[in-house]
Amino acid sequence: MRNKLSSYVGEFIHARGWIASWTDFKVDGVRRVIVANPTITKPNRDCRFDEQEIISKESHLNLFIKHDDLLLYDTKFEIHQPINFSGLIENYSRSDGTYDYGVNPTNQSNFHYVIRLLVNASYDNQRKLNQYSIDFLKDCALPEFDRKLKELDDCGDRLPTFRHTYDEYKDILKEAYIDACDFIDKFPEVKLSRAFRRKSNRRRNQSI
């Protein structure tokens, strides 16, 4: 029995473990994933997962994930693969009348994936040196950077910090935003510069 979780019923948590097995239930539209050796932490947007306060370490957990949500998980559904997840601690009853505690997974955030696509798209367009790129940066990238910065604040401690903290994500977004603005401002005078073209071709992808 997972007694360490009893004081956290209804609270939001982050967790990481390893996929032991899974079963698909087509009628219910869910996949039951048995997660081995999960570590459950108290979310803190200022700390990466490995630095967060540990609530409990368990031998295993059963996750019931909707089929529609499977693609949001940053993992390969293969045996022994790591799996990160978030959810609410719940108290549930077994068929034999006993009870225990577990995690009801919430919709997993794809924030990291979206940020990576946005930042890379911004830098990719800066290398192209054409008017289409300027239009993309002005009409799409810059407004989306603003929206993602607001979304970042709205996440609070529910921000998935398996890869980056709040401050790290904010720095990534702000740096990419400033670079895009600088590129737009300088484009008229540098688009014909050979030196600028060589520099642009060497510019690394922004990897997060």
C-alpha positions as CSV (number, residue, x, y, z in Angstrom):
1,M,0.0,0.0,0.0
2,R,1.3,3.4,-1.0
3,N,0.8,5.1,2.4
4,K,3.3,7.9,1.7
5,L,0.8,9.3,-0.9
6,S,-2.1,9.4,1.5
7,S,-1.3,13.0,2.6
8,Y,-1.3,14.3,-1.0
9,V,-4.7,13.1,-2.2
10,G,-6.0,15.6,-4.8
11,E,-2.6,17.3,-5.2
12,F,-0.8,17.7,-8.5
13,I,2.5,15.9,-8.9
14,H,5.3,15.2,-11.3
15,A,6.8,11.7,-11.7
16,R,9.3,9.6,-13.6
17,G,9.7,5.9,-13.9
18,W,10.3,3.1,-16.4
19,I,7.8,1.3,-18.6
20,A,7.4,-2.3,-17.4
21,S,4.4,-3.3,-19.6
22,W,1.1,-2.1,-21.0
23,T,-2.2,-3.3,-22.2
24,D,-4.6,-1.5,-24.5
25,F,-8.4,-1.6,-23.8
26,K,-10.1,-0.7,-27.0
27,V,-13.6,-0.6,-25.5
28,D,-12.6,1.9,-22.8
29,G,-10.2,3.8,-25.1
30,V,-7.3,3.6,-22.6
31,R,-3.9,2.1,-22.3
32,R,-2.9,0.7,-18.9
33,V,0.8,1.3,-18.4
34,I,2.6,-0.3,-15.5
35,V,5.4,2.1,-14.5
36,A,8.2,0.5,-12.5
37,N,10.1,2.3,-9.7
38,P,8.4,5.7,-10.1
39,T,9.8,8.7,-8.3
40,I,7.0,11.2,-7.3
41,T,7.9,14.8,-6.6
42,K,6.3,18.0,-5.5
43,P,6.2,20.4,-8.5
44,N,8.3,23.5,-8.4
45,R,8.8,25.5,-11.6
46,D,12.1,26.9,-10.3
47,C,13.7,23.4,-10.1
48,R,14.2,20.7,-12.6
49,F,12.5,17.4,-11.8
50,D,15.7,15.8,-10.4
51,E,16.0,18.7,-7.9
52,Q,12.4,18.7,-6.7
53,E,11.2,17.6,-3.3
54,I,10.5,13.8,-3.4
55,I,7.1,12.8,-2.1
56,S,7.5,9.1,-2.6
57,K,9.4,6.3,-4.4
58,E,7.2,3.3,-5.2
59,S,7.7,-0.1,-6.6
60,H,5.2,0.5,-9.4
61,L,2.1,2.5,-10.5
62,N,-0.7,1.8,-12.9
63,L,-1.4,4.6,-15.3
64,F,-4.6,4.6,-17.3
65,I,-3.9,6.9,-20.3
66,K,-6.5,7.8,-22.9
67,H,-5.5,6.7,-26.4
68,D,-6.0,10.3,-27.6
69,D,-3.3,11.5,-25.2
70,L,-0.6,8.9,-25.9
71,L,1.2,11.2,-28.4
72,L,1.6,13.9,-25.8
73,Y,4.0,11.7,-23.8
74,D,7.6,12.4,-24.3
75,T,8.6,8.7,-24.5
76,K,8.7,5.6,-26.7
77,F,6.2,3.0,-25.5
78,E,8.8,0.2,-25.3
79,I,9.8,-1.9,-22.3
80,H,12.4,-0.3,-20.0
81,Q,12.0,3.1,-21.6
82,P,11.8,6.1,-19.2
83,I,8.4,7.8,-18.9
84,N,7.7,11.3,-17.4
85,F,4.2,12.1,-16.4
86,S,2.1,14.4,-14.2
87,G,-1.2,13.9,-12.5
88,L,-3.3,14.0,-9.4
89,I,-2.9,11.7,-6.4
90,E,-6.0,9.7,-5.9
91,N,-7.5,7.2,-3.5
92,Y,-9.1,4.2,-5.2
93,S,-10.9,1.0,-4.2
94,R,-10.0,-2.4,-5.5
95,S,-12.6,-5.0,-6.5
96,D,-11.9,-6.9,-3.3
97,G,-12.9,-4.0,-1.2
98,T,-9.4,-2.9,-0.2
99,Y,-8.1,0.5,-1.2
100,D,-4.8,2.2,-2.2
101,Y,-3.3,5.4,-3.6
102,G,-2.2,6.1,-7.1
103,V,-1.8,8.8,-9.8
104,N,-4.6,9.8,-12.2
105,P,-2.6,11.3,-15.1
106,T,-3.8,14.7,-16.4
107,N,-3.3,15.7,-20.0
108,Q,0.4,15.9,-20.5
109,S,1.8,19.2,-21.5
110,N,3.5,19.5,-24.9
111,F,5.0,22.8,-24.0
112,H,8.6,21.7,-24.5
113,Y,7.9,20.3,-27.9
114,V,6.0,23.4,-29.1
115,I,8.8,25.7,-27.8
116,R,11.4,23.7,-29.7
117,L,9.5,23.9,-32.9
118,L,8.9,27.6,-32.6
119,V,12.5,28.5,-31.8
120,N,13.9,26.3,-34.5
121,A,11.4,27.7,-37.1
122,S,12.4,31.2,-36.1
123,Y,16.2,30.5,-36.7
124,D,15.5,28.5,-39.8
125,N,13.7,31.4,-41.4
126,Q,16.5,33.8,-40.4
127,R,18.9,31.8,-42.5
128,K,16.8,32.1,-45.6
129,L,17.3,35.8,-46.1
130,N,14.1,36.5,-48.0
131,Q,10.9,38.5,-47.6
132,Y,8.9,35.5,-46.8
133,S,11.1,34.9,-43.7
134,I,10.5,38.5,-42.6
135,D,6.7,38.1,-43.0
136,F,6.8,34.8,-41.0
137,L,8.8,36.4,-38.2
138,K,6.6,39.4,-38.0
139,D,3.2,37.8,-38.4
140,C,3.7,34.4,-36.8
141,A,6.9,34.0,-34.7
142,L,6.8,37.2,-32.7
143,P,3.1,37.0,-31.7
144,E,3.6,33.3,-30.8
145,F,6.6,34.2,-28.7
146,D,4.4,36.6,-26.8
147,R,1.7,33.9,-26.3
148,K,4.2,31.3,-25.1
149,L,5.7,33.7,-22.6
150,K,2.2,34.3,-21.2
151,E,1.4,30.6,-21.2
152,L,4.7,30.0,-19.4
153,D,3.5,32.3,-16.6
154,D,0.1,30.8,-16.5
155,C,1.5,27.3,-16.0
156,G,2.7,28.1,-12.5
157,D,4.1,25.1,-10.7
158,R,2.3,22.8,-13.1
159,L,5.0,23.6,-15.7
160,P,6.6,20.4,-16.8
161,T,10.2,20.8,-15.6
162,F,11.6,17.4,-16.8
163,R,13.9,19.3,-19.2
164,H,14.0,23.0,-18.2
165,T,12.9,25.3,-15.4
166,Y,10.7,28.3,-15.7
167,D,13.7,30.7,-15.9
168,E,15.4,28.5,-18.5
169,Y,12.4,28.4,-20.7
170,K,11.9,32.2,-20.3
171,D,15.5,32.8,-21.3
172,I,15.2,30.6,-24.3
173,L,12.0,32.4,-25.5
174,K,13.4,35.9,-24.8
175,E,16.7,35.2,-26.5
176,A,14.9,33.9,-29.6
177,Y,12.5,36.8,-29.6
178,I,15.3,39.4,-29.4
179,D,17.3,37.6,-32.2
180,A,14.2,37.7,-34.4
181,C,13.6,41.4,-33.8
182,D,17.3,42.2,-34.5
183,F,17.1,40.2,-37.7
184,I,14.0,42.1,-38.9
185,D,15.6,45.4,-38.1
186,K,18.9,44.6,-39.8
187,F,17.5,42.8,-42.8
188,P,17.3,45.7,-45.3
189,E,21.0,46.5,-44.9
190,V,22.5,43.1,-44.5
191,K,20.6,40.9,-46.9
192,L,23.2,41.4,-49.6
193,S,26.2,41.0,-47.4
194,R,28.3,38.0,-48.2
195,A,29.8,38.0,-44.7
196,F,26.3,37.9,-43.2
197,R,25.4,35.0,-45.5
198,R,28.4,33.0,-44.4
199,K,27.6,33.8,-40.7
200,S,24.0,32.7,-41.2
201,N,25.0,29.5,-42.8
202,R,27.2,28.7,-39.9
203,R,24.6,29.6,-37.3
204,R,23.8,26.6,-35.1
205,N,20.3,25.4,-34.5
206,Q,18.9,26.5,-31.2
207,S,18.5,23.2,-29.4
208,I,16.4,22.9,-26.3
